């Protein structure tokens, strides 16, 4: 399976060689599906970023616009005002690399200039035509599969592979090697429950694209559909089960809300795998 490695300015190297890396989710939004805007205030967001770092997060992913179903679009200036103070503060305080979760080139550019080093685009460099040029400034890139309409008749694995192959090509054209382009199948984005489950079961097939894999399914409705838990915060145990299986299938990074629980779960899973 492809390994994700990222050299940092201070000389350290983060790598998924021995265990999947943990990307902590920091939503600086008033309408997040999972935390209800708990960290919309800058001070609260900064404190949460520091907390996740202390709990063992390898990367902090900062987003200023919800992408949940039915979300309200956010203007570029408002999104910048939400995320930039948080990026600037955490870049000075943390050793962990910061990721900016946005589909807007102007927000991505400003965040990278403010101290973020990873660009996380939920539209795989397809939404904003300027985004591939901005990707040149990033040390690493996340490209996610997305679609606007659900279609149960689609061969989703074939579509995801094709979409992500094109996104990886855009990233490479921007100057990033495949080892620093994470591919995300986009669990929950324009897919049926069955399509999501099949993508997770066949996750290892994405390794044929030659890029490391990121999985983001923390607290999502897929988990609730399986477990019956309506409240996103009650979906931790199902999330851990899915992420452990994803790590065994080859995921290099898991994107989660509950950092400490995943640090422990993946440490145990990795230790058992290494013993074999």
BALOBA-1460 file (C-alpha; in Angstrom, 3 decimals):
// residues 276
<rec num="1" residu="x" x="0.000" y="0.000" z="0.000"/>
<rec num="2" residu="x" x="1.258" y="3.530" z="-0.734"/>
<rec num="3" residu="x" x="2.658" y="5.315" z="2.341"/>
<rec num="4" residu="x" x="2.075" y="8.959" z="3.174"/>
<rec num="5" residu="x" x="5.194" y="10.832" z="4.254"/>
<rec num="6" residu="x" x="5.520" y="14.569" z="4.789"/>
<rec num="7" residu="x" x="8.782" y="16.344" z="5.698"/>
<rec num="8" residu="x" x="8.140" y="19.318" z="7.980"/>
<rec num="9" residu="x" x="10.030" y="22.636" z="8.118"/>
<rec num="10" residu="x" x="11.547" y="21.774" z="11.514"/>
<rec num="11" residu="x" x="13.210" y="18.678" z="10.060"/>
<rec num="12" residu="x" x="10.716" y="16.123" z="11.364"/>
<rec num="13" residu="x" x="8.987" y="13.600" z="9.138"/>
<rec num="14" residu="x" x="5.448" y="12.387" z="9.689"/>
<rec num="15" residu="x" x="4.829" y="9.002" z="8.137"/>
<rec num="16" residu="x" x="2.154" y="6.317" z="8.001"/>
<rec num="17" residu="x" x="4.862" y="3.638" z="7.848"/>
<rec num="18" residu="x" x="4.023" y="2.087" z="11.229"/>
<rec num="19" residu="x" x="0.399" y="3.183" z="11.783"/>
<rec num="20" residu="x" x="-2.219" y="5.345" z="10.096"/>
<rec num="21" residu="x" x="-1.872" y="9.039" z="10.835"/>
<rec num="22" residu="x" x="-4.699" y="10.770" z="12.662"/>
<rec num="23" residu="x" x="-6.118" y="13.982" z="11.223"/>
<rec num="24" residu="x" x="-8.143" y="15.873" z="13.815"/>
<rec num="25" residu="x" x="-11.227" y="17.709" z="12.524"/>
<rec num="26" residu="x" x="-11.565" y="21.328" z="13.615"/>
<rec num="27" residu="x" x="-14.806" y="22.874" z="12.327"/>
<rec num="28" residu="x" x="-14.823" y="26.654" z="12.756"/>
<rec num="29" residu="x" x="-18.473" y="26.794" z="11.705"/>
<rec num="30" residu="x" x="-21.815" y="27.533" z="13.357"/>
<rec num="31" residu="x" x="-23.603" y="24.715" z="11.503"/>
<rec num="32" residu="x" x="-21.368" y="21.668" z="11.714"/>
<rec num="33" residu="x" x="-23.382" y="18.436" z="11.622"/>
<rec num="34" residu="x" x="-21.237" y="16.821" z="14.320"/>
<rec num="35" residu="x" x="-20.516" y="19.424" z="16.982"/>
<rec num="36" residu="x" x="-23.231" y="22.021" z="16.461"/>
<rec num="37" residu="x" x="-20.886" y="24.982" z="16.197"/>
<rec num="38" residu="x" x="-19.082" y="24.389" z="19.508"/>
<rec num="39" residu="x" x="-15.888" y="25.764" z="18.005"/>
<rec num="40" residu="x" x="-17.246" y="28.615" z="15.897"/>
<rec num="41" residu="x" x="-15.639" y="31.151" z="18.250"/>
<rec num="42" residu="x" x="-11.935" y="31.628" z="17.569"/>
<rec num="43" residu="x" x="-10.822" y="31.087" z="21.172"/>
<rec num="44" residu="x" x="-12.805" y="27.857" z="21.410"/>
<rec num="45" residu="x" x="-11.426" y="26.628" z="18.084"/>
<rec num="46" residu="x" x="-7.834" y="27.376" z="19.071"/>
<rec num="47" residu="x" x="-8.300" y="25.595" z="22.404"/>
<rec num="48" residu="x" x="-9.795" y="22.568" z="20.637"/>
<rec num="49" residu="x" x="-6.884" y="22.462" z="18.195"/>
<rec num="50" residu="x" x="-4.439" y="22.449" z="21.103"/>
<rec num="51" residu="x" x="-6.474" y="19.756" z="22.858"/>
<rec num="52" residu="x" x="-6.410" y="17.470" z="19.801"/>
<rec num="53" residu="x" x="-2.656" y="17.997" z="19.474"/>
<rec num="54" residu="x" x="-2.172" y="17.000" z="23.116"/>
<rec num="55" residu="x" x="-4.302" y="13.901" z="22.541"/>
<rec num="56" residu="x" x="-2.019" y="12.753" z="19.743"/>
<rec num="57" residu="x" x="-3.352" y="14.148" z="16.467"/>
<rec num="58" residu="x" x="-0.720" y="14.081" z="13.725"/>
<rec num="59" residu="x" x="-2.479" y="16.723" z="11.599"/>
<rec num="60" residu="x" x="-5.126" y="19.353" z="12.392"/>
<rec num="61" residu="x" x="-7.647" y="19.969" z="9.592"/>
<rec num="62" residu="x" x="-9.335" y="23.373" z="9.829"/>
<rec num="63" residu="x" x="-12.536" y="24.169" z="7.936"/>
<rec num="64" residu="x" x="-14.751" y="27.244" z="7.829"/>
<rec num="65" residu="x" x="-17.661" y="25.985" z="5.728"/>
<rec num="66" residu="x" x="-19.878" y="23.024" z="6.502"/>
<rec num="67" residu="x" x="-20.226" y="20.510" z="3.673"/>
<rec num="68" residu="x" x="-23.043" y="18.513" z="5.295"/>
<rec num="69" residu="x" x="-26.165" y="17.834" z="3.192"/>
<rec num="70" residu="x" x="-28.276" y="20.973" z="2.959"/>
<rec num="71" residu="x" x="-25.500" y="23.260" z="4.188"/>
<rec num="72" residu="x" x="-25.640" y="27.001" z="3.591"/>
<rec num="73" residu="x" x="-22.870" y="28.228" z="1.269"/>
<rec num="74" residu="x" x="-20.417" y="30.679" z="2.830"/>
<rec num="75" residu="x" x="-18.887" y="33.666" z="1.071"/>
<rec num="76" residu="x" x="-15.138" y="33.829" z="0.559"/>
<rec num="77" residu="x" x="-14.578" y="36.756" z="2.921"/>
<rec num="78" residu="x" x="-16.624" y="35.204" z="5.719"/>
<rec num="79" residu="x" x="-14.808" y="31.891" z="5.353"/>
<rec num="80" residu="x" x="-11.444" y="33.653" z="5.526"/>
<rec num="81" residu="x" x="-12.528" y="35.525" z="8.657"/>
<rec num="82" residu="x" x="-13.511" y="32.240" z="10.270"/>
<rec num="83" residu="x" x="-10.365" y="30.261" z="9.588"/>
<rec num="84" residu="x" x="-7.409" y="32.638" z="9.260"/>
<rec num="85" residu="x" x="-7.122" y="33.709" z="12.933"/>
<rec num="86" residu="x" x="-7.252" y="30.044" z="13.947"/>
<rec num="87" residu="x" x="-4.654" y="28.969" z="11.377"/>
<rec num="88" residu="x" x="-2.336" y="31.811" z="12.365"/>
<rec num="89" residu="x" x="-2.602" y="31.066" z="16.083"/>
<rec num="90" residu="x" x="-2.195" y="27.296" z="15.823"/>
<rec num="91" residu="x" x="0.692" y="27.565" z="13.345"/>
<rec num="92" residu="x" x="2.601" y="29.450" z="16.043"/>
<rec num="93" residu="x" x="1.631" y="27.142" z="18.908"/>
<rec num="94" residu="x" x="1.675" y="23.616" z="17.501"/>
<rec num="95" residu="x" x="4.299" y="21.364" z="15.965"/>
<rec num="96" residu="x" x="1.613" y="19.433" z="14.091"/>
<rec num="97" residu="x" x="1.083" y="20.442" z="10.450"/>
<rec num="98" residu="x" x="-2.155" y="22.255" z="9.674"/>
<rec num="99" residu="x" x="-4.524" y="21.435" z="6.832"/>
<rec num="100" residu="x" x="-7.044" y="23.844" z="5.329"/>
<rec num="101" residu="x" x="-10.352" y="22.245" z="4.337"/>
<rec num="102" residu="x" x="-11.829" y="24.433" z="1.603"/>
<rec num="103" residu="x" x="-13.069" y="24.348" z="-1.978"/>
<rec num="104" residu="x" x="-12.239" y="28.013" z="-2.596"/>
<rec num="105" residu="x" x="-8.875" y="29.012" z="-4.068"/>
<rec num="106" residu="x" x="-8.773" y="32.400" z="-2.361"/>
<rec num="107" residu="x" x="-9.334" y="30.833" z="1.073"/>
<rec num="108" residu="x" x="-6.757" y="28.139" z="0.369"/>
<rec num="109" residu="x" x="-4.156" y="30.705" z="-0.694"/>
<rec num="110" residu="x" x="-4.690" y="32.841" z="2.397"/>
<rec num="111" residu="x" x="-4.578" y="29.849" z="4.748"/>
<rec num="112" residu="x" x="-1.380" y="28.497" z="3.210"/>
<rec num="113" residu="x" x="0.200" y="31.926" z="3.586"/>
<rec num="114" residu="x" x="-0.985" y="32.001" z="7.213"/>
<rec num="115" residu="x" x="0.731" y="28.727" z="8.108"/>
<rec num="116" residu="x" x="-1.261" y="25.776" z="6.784"/>
<rec num="117" residu="x" x="0.806" y="23.306" z="4.745"/>
<rec num="118" residu="x" x="-1.835" y="20.828" z="3.496"/>
<rec num="119" residu="x" x="-4.716" y="21.626" z="1.151"/>
<rec num="120" residu="x" x="-7.859" y="19.498" z="1.580"/>
<rec num="121" residu="x" x="-10.302" y="19.987" z="-1.315"/>
<rec num="122" residu="x" x="-13.618" y="18.117" z="-1.108"/>
<rec num="123" residu="x" x="-14.055" y="18.569" z="-4.865"/>
<rec num="124" residu="x" x="-10.684" y="17.136" z="-5.867"/>
<rec num="125" residu="x" x="-9.432" y="20.380" z="-7.514"/>
<rec num="126" residu="x" x="-12.577" y="20.497" z="-9.720"/>
<rec num="127" residu="x" x="-14.780" y="23.147" z="-8.083"/>
<rec num="128" residu="x" x="-12.570" y="26.224" z="-8.420"/>
<rec num="129" residu="x" x="-10.506" y="26.440" z="-11.637"/>
<rec num="130" residu="x" x="-7.762" y="28.309" z="-9.767"/>
<rec num="131" residu="x" x="-7.321" y="25.568" z="-7.171"/>
<rec num="132" residu="x" x="-4.691" y="23.534" z="-9.086"/>
<rec num="133" residu="x" x="-2.448" y="26.610" z="-9.149"/>
<rec num="134" residu="x" x="-2.907" y="27.093" z="-5.406"/>
<rec num="135" residu="x" x="-2.009" y="23.430" z="-4.852"/>
<rec num="136" residu="x" x="1.504" y="24.286" z="-6.028"/>
<rec num="137" residu="x" x="1.996" y="26.181" z="-2.768"/>
<rec num="138" residu="x" x="1.011" y="23.235" z="-0.565"/>
<rec num="139" residu="x" x="3.384" y="20.641" z="0.858"/>
<rec num="140" residu="x" x="0.652" y="18.007" z="0.511"/>
<rec num="141" residu="x" x="-2.822" y="17.683" z="-0.951"/>
<rec num="142" residu="x" x="-6.042" y="15.806" z="-0.221"/>
<rec num="143" residu="x" x="-8.372" y="15.207" z="-3.184"/>
<rec num="144" residu="x" x="-11.831" y="13.824" z="-2.466"/>
<rec num="145" residu="x" x="-14.440" y="12.267" z="-4.734"/>
<rec num="146" residu="x" x="-17.724" y="14.141" z="-4.776"/>
<rec num="147" residu="x" x="-20.922" y="14.247" z="-6.796"/>
<rec num="148" residu="x" x="-23.990" y="16.481" z="-6.641"/>
<rec num="149" residu="x" x="-26.665" y="13.834" z="-7.154"/>
<rec num="150" residu="x" x="-27.131" y="10.370" z="-5.689"/>
<rec num="151" residu="x" x="-27.541" y="7.609" z="-8.284"/>
<rec num="152" residu="x" x="-27.959" y="4.069" z="-6.980"/>
<rec num="153" residu="x" x="-27.307" y="2.609" z="-10.449"/>
<rec num="154" residu="x" x="-23.725" y="3.954" z="-10.677"/>
<rec num="155" residu="x" x="-20.739" y="1.611" z="-10.357"/>
<rec num="156" residu="x" x="-19.354" y="3.803" z="-7.606"/>
<rec num="157" residu="x" x="-15.956" y="2.163" z="-7.287"/>
<rec num="158" residu="x" x="-15.300" y="2.653" z="-10.991"/>
<rec num="159" residu="x" x="-16.445" y="6.283" z="-10.805"/>
<rec num="160" residu="x" x="-14.367" y="7.025" z="-7.710"/>
<rec num="161" residu="x" x="-11.262" y="5.530" z="-9.289"/>
<rec num="162" residu="x" x="-11.691" y="7.539" z="-12.472"/>
<rec num="163" residu="x" x="-12.459" y="10.789" z="-10.638"/>
<rec num="164" residu="x" x="-9.534" y="10.432" z="-8.234"/>
<rec num="165" residu="x" x="-7.124" y="9.410" z="-11.004"/>
<rec num="166" residu="x" x="-7.932" y="12.690" z="-12.766"/>
<rec num="167" residu="x" x="-7.538" y="14.651" z="-9.525"/>
<rec num="168" residu="x" x="-4.179" y="13.028" z="-8.827"/>
<rec num="169" residu="x" x="-3.081" y="13.971" z="-12.336"/>
<rec num="170" residu="x" x="-4.028" y="17.602" z="-11.613"/>
<rec num="171" residu="x" x="-2.021" y="17.467" z="-8.394"/>
<rec num="172" residu="x" x="0.993" y="16.001" z="-10.146"/>
<rec num="173" residu="x" x="0.755" y="18.672" z="-12.841"/>
<rec num="174" residu="x" x="0.928" y="21.218" z="-10.003"/>
<rec num="175" residu="x" x="4.241" y="19.682" z="-8.942"/>
<rec num="176" residu="x" x="3.207" y="17.374" z="-6.102"/>
<rec num="177" residu="x" x="4.459" y="13.758" z="-6.094"/>
<rec num="178" residu="x" x="1.861" y="11.020" z="-5.648"/>
<rec num="179" residu="x" x="3.284" y="10.215" z="-2.214"/>
<rec num="180" residu="x" x="1.997" y="13.596" z="-1.027"/>
<rec num="181" residu="x" x="-1.423" y="13.428" z="-2.688"/>
<rec num="182" residu="x" x="-3.932" y="11.714" z="-0.429"/>
<rec num="183" residu="x" x="-6.989" y="10.259" z="-2.141"/>
<rec num="184" residu="x" x="-10.316" y="10.269" z="-0.281"/>
<rec num="185" residu="x" x="-13.289" y="8.213" z="-1.583"/>
<rec num="186" residu="x" x="-15.713" y="10.766" z="-0.135"/>
<rec num="187" residu="x" x="-17.814" y="8.578" z="2.123"/>
<rec num="188" residu="x" x="-21.268" y="10.148" z="2.462"/>
<rec num="189" residu="x" x="-20.922" y="12.562" z="-0.436"/>
<rec num="190" residu="x" x="-23.478" y="11.846" z="-3.176"/>
<rec num="191" residu="x" x="-23.647" y="8.127" z="-2.412"/>
<rec num="192" residu="x" x="-26.202" y="5.647" z="-1.157"/>
<rec num="193" residu="x" x="-25.677" y="3.669" z="2.031"/>
<rec num="194" residu="x" x="-24.898" y="0.570" z="-0.046"/>
<rec num="195" residu="x" x="-22.377" y="2.447" z="-2.189"/>
<rec num="196" residu="x" x="-20.624" y="3.784" z="0.904"/>
<rec num="197" residu="x" x="-20.369" y="0.319" z="2.440"/>
<rec num="198" residu="x" x="-19.062" y="-1.201" z="-0.785"/>
<rec num="199" residu="x" x="-16.424" y="1.524" z="-1.106"/>
<rec num="200" residu="x" x="-15.212" y="0.786" z="2.405"/>
<rec num="201" residu="x" x="-15.196" y="-2.977" z="1.840"/>
<rec num="202" residu="x" x="-13.206" y="-2.536" z="-1.375"/>
<rec num="203" residu="x" x="-11.061" y="0.337" z="-0.109"/>
<rec num="204" residu="x" x="-7.794" y="-1.453" z="-0.850"/>
<rec num="205" residu="x" x="-8.556" y="-1.358" z="-4.573"/>
<rec num="206" residu="x" x="-7.827" y="2.379" z="-4.560"/>
<rec num="207" residu="x" x="-4.162" y="1.595" z="-3.938"/>
<rec num="208" residu="x" x="-3.850" y="0.839" z="-7.661"/>
<rec num="209" residu="x" x="-3.890" y="4.616" z="-8.196"/>
<rec num="210" residu="x" x="-0.491" y="4.766" z="-6.519"/>
<rec num="211" residu="x" x="-1.404" y="7.441" z="-3.966"/>
<rec num="212" residu="x" x="-1.945" y="7.057" z="-0.205"/>
<rec num="213" residu="x" x="-5.528" y="6.789" z="1.011"/>
<rec num="214" residu="x" x="-7.391" y="9.019" z="3.477"/>
<rec num="215" residu="x" x="-10.725" y="7.992" z="4.976"/>
<rec num="216" residu="x" x="-13.156" y="10.483" z="6.496"/>
<rec num="217" residu="x" x="-16.237" y="8.847" z="7.979"/>
<rec num="218" residu="x" x="-16.216" y="10.152" z="11.535"/>
<rec num="219" residu="x" x="-19.716" y="10.328" z="13.068"/>
<rec num="220" residu="x" x="-21.349" y="10.291" z="9.622"/>
<rec num="221" residu="x" x="-24.914" y="9.224" z="8.926"/>
<rec num="222" residu="x" x="-23.636" y="5.934" z="7.453"/>
<rec num="223" residu="x" x="-22.582" y="4.930" z="10.966"/>
<rec num="224" residu="x" x="-25.967" y="5.957" z="12.320"/>
<rec num="225" residu="x" x="-27.793" y="4.004" z="9.628"/>
<rec num="226" residu="x" x="-25.974" y="0.854" z="10.708"/>
<rec num="227" residu="x" x="-26.069" y="1.352" z="14.497"/>
<rec num="228" residu="x" x="-29.340" y="3.220" z="14.864"/>
<rec num="229" residu="x" x="-27.691" y="6.157" z="16.632"/>
<rec num="230" residu="x" x="-29.362" y="9.415" z="15.587"/>
<rec num="231" residu="x" x="-27.041" y="11.851" z="17.387"/>
<rec num="232" residu="x" x="-23.656" y="12.190" z="15.656"/>
<rec num="233" residu="x" x="-21.806" y="12.277" z="18.991"/>
<rec num="234" residu="x" x="-23.164" y="8.832" z="19.837"/>
<rec num="235" residu="x" x="-21.509" y="7.239" z="16.800"/>
<rec num="236" residu="x" x="-17.988" y="6.925" z="18.235"/>
<rec num="237" residu="x" x="-17.893" y="3.144" z="18.617"/>
<rec num="238" residu="x" x="-19.136" y="2.537" z="15.081"/>
<rec num="239" residu="x" x="-16.662" y="5.107" z="13.777"/>
<rec num="240" residu="x" x="-13.756" y="3.357" z="15.509"/>
<rec num="241" residu="x" x="-14.785" y="-0.028" z="14.069"/>
<rec num="242" residu="x" x="-14.944" y="1.384" z="10.549"/>
<rec num="243" residu="x" x="-11.615" y="3.206" z="10.883"/>
<rec num="244" residu="x" x="-9.808" y="0.148" z="12.240"/>
<rec num="245" residu="x" x="-11.066" y="-1.864" z="9.264"/>
<rec num="246" residu="x" x="-10.068" y="0.982" z="6.928"/>
<rec num="247" residu="x" x="-6.576" y="0.997" z="8.395"/>
<rec num="248" residu="x" x="-6.300" y="-2.741" z="7.812"/>
<rec num="249" residu="x" x="-7.412" y="-2.178" z="4.214"/>
<rec num="250" residu="x" x="-4.601" y="0.303" z="3.644"/>
<rec num="251" residu="x" x="-5.743" y="3.756" z="4.780"/>
<rec num="252" residu="x" x="-2.741" y="5.959" z="5.525"/>
<rec num="253" residu="x" x="-4.744" y="8.715" z="7.270"/>
<rec num="254" residu="x" x="-8.047" y="8.696" z="9.145"/>
<rec num="255" residu="x" x="-9.879" y="11.992" z="9.619"/>
<rec num="256" residu="x" x="-11.684" y="12.019" z="12.987"/>
<rec num="257" residu="x" x="-13.391" y="14.139" z="15.612"/>
<rec num="258" residu="x" x="-12.437" y="11.883" z="18.550"/>
<rec num="259" residu="x" x="-8.651" y="11.893" z="18.540"/>
<rec num="260" residu="x" x="-7.759" y="10.202" z="21.831"/>
<rec num="261" residu="x" x="-10.042" y="7.232" z="21.235"/>
<rec num="262" residu="x" x="-8.544" y="6.659" z="17.784"/>
<rec num="263" residu="x" x="-4.968" y="7.010" z="19.030"/>
<rec num="264" residu="x" x="-5.611" y="4.102" z="21.376"/>
<rec num="265" residu="x" x="-7.645" y="1.991" z="18.948"/>
<rec num="266" residu="x" x="-5.176" y="2.297" z="16.081"/>
<rec num="267" residu="x" x="-2.190" y="1.748" z="18.373"/>
<rec num="268" residu="x" x="-3.659" y="-1.587" z="19.462"/>
<rec num="269" residu="x" x="-4.656" y="-2.575" z="15.929"/>
<rec num="270" residu="x" x="-1.200" y="-1.702" z="14.612"/>
<rec num="271" residu="x" x="0.555" y="-3.601" z="17.396"/>
<rec num="272" residu="x" x="-1.469" y="-6.716" z="16.658"/>
<rec num="273" residu="x" x="-0.774" y="-6.418" z="12.927"/>
<rec num="274" residu="x" x="2.961" y="-5.973" z="13.571"/>
<rec num="275" residu="x" x="3.032" y="-9.058" z="15.834"/>
<rec num="276" residu="x" x="1.755" y="-11.161" z="12.934"/>
